[in-house]
């Protein structure tokens, strides 16, 4: 892992941004739940893509593995933090309700980071062995 500390910090942000958006737009959850349920995956995906791209700036080899590991860490962090949030208080849900309503959405996190890692690995591969430790060439 290139930076475990950065992975943890970004993982916290991956959880916090959607949580903040959800908190802000929560009235929509009650009045127009379908819209709320459509907005949240978009927010998660945008946050993950942005932070993963920033994280991958320093990754020059083992990109696929790094992406899979990064996604697993971010998924686990979001899932565990949420479990504490949804196991009590006003947002209380059973584990089954949580997984069906929120938890499965987090599976997009490792899919996105692994996909970006695979794309970066492919770009390095196409750039050739002499460019293994440099940024991939921009498409023509």
N, C-alpha and C positions, 0 to 999 in steps of 0.2 A: 504494500500500500504506500503510495507516494506521500500522503500526509494524513495520518489517522486523526490528528487534531482538527485539521480542516474538514475532514469527512464528518466528524462529530458536530462541529460548528454548523456546517451547511445542513446536516441532518436536522438539527434543531430549527433552522430557518425553514426547511422543507415542511416541517410540522407547523411552525408558528404562522407563516403567511396564510395558508388556508384556514387555520383556526381563526386568525384575525378577520379574514374576509367573512367567514361563516358567522362570527359574532356580530359583525357589522350589518350583514344582510339577513340576519335571523328572522326579522318580521316577514320576509318573503317566504320563509319555510312554512309559516302558518297560513299565509294567504294564497301562495302560488307555489306549492311544494315542487312541482315538476320543474319550474324555472330554477329554483334553488338547487335541485339535484342535477341540473344541467350545468350550472355555473361552477360548482365545486370541482368536478373532475378537470375542467378547463384551467382553473386556478392551480390545481395540483400539478397538472402537466406543464404549464408555463413555468412554474417555480422550479420544478425538477429539471427541465431542459436548460433554463438559464443558469442554474447553479452547477449542473453537470458540465456544461460547456466551460464555465469558468474554472471548475476543478480540473478538467482535462487539459487545460493549458500546460500544466507541468508534467503530464503523462506522456512519455515518449516510447515506452515499450510495455508489453503486457496489457495493452489497452482493453482487450475483451475481458480478461480476468479482473482488471481494476474496475471496469464498469459493473460487472456482476457483483463484486464484493461491495462496491459503493452502494449499489441498489439494495443489496441485502441489509446493509447497515441502516440506510435511510428508511427502508420498509419497517424493520424491527423497531427503530426508534419511534416512528409515527404510531405504529400499532401499540406499543407498550405505553407510551404517553397517553394515548387515547383511552386505553383500558382503565387507567387511573381516573381519567376524566369522566368516563361513562359508567363506571362501576358504582357511583354514588352521586349524591346531589341532585339538582334539578334535571340533569340530562341523563339520569339513570336509565340503563338499558340492560337487558340480559345479554350474555355473551353471544348467543345466537342472533339476537336482534342487531347487535353491534356489527357482527361479521356481515350480515346481509345488507345492512344500511350503509355502513362506512368502510369496514375493514377490507372488503374485496376490492374497493376502489384503489387502495394502496398498492395492489399488485401491479399497477401501471408504473410504479416507481422503478423496480428492478428491470422491467421490460424496457423502459426508456433509457436507463443508464447502461444496460447491457447492449442495447442497440446502438447507442452513441459510441460505446467502446468498440464494438465490432466495426462500425463505420470508420472510426479513427484507425484501427488496426489495418483495415483494408487500404486506407489512404496511404499509410506508411509502407505497406507491402507494394503498392503500385508505384510508389516513389523510388523503390529500389534499395538495395543493400547499402549503397553509399549515403543514403539520406535517412538511415534508420533512426537517427537521434535528432532530426530536424523536423520542423513543421512540414506537413504535407504541402505539395504545390497547389496553388489555387487553380480551380478548373479554368480551362481556356474558353 
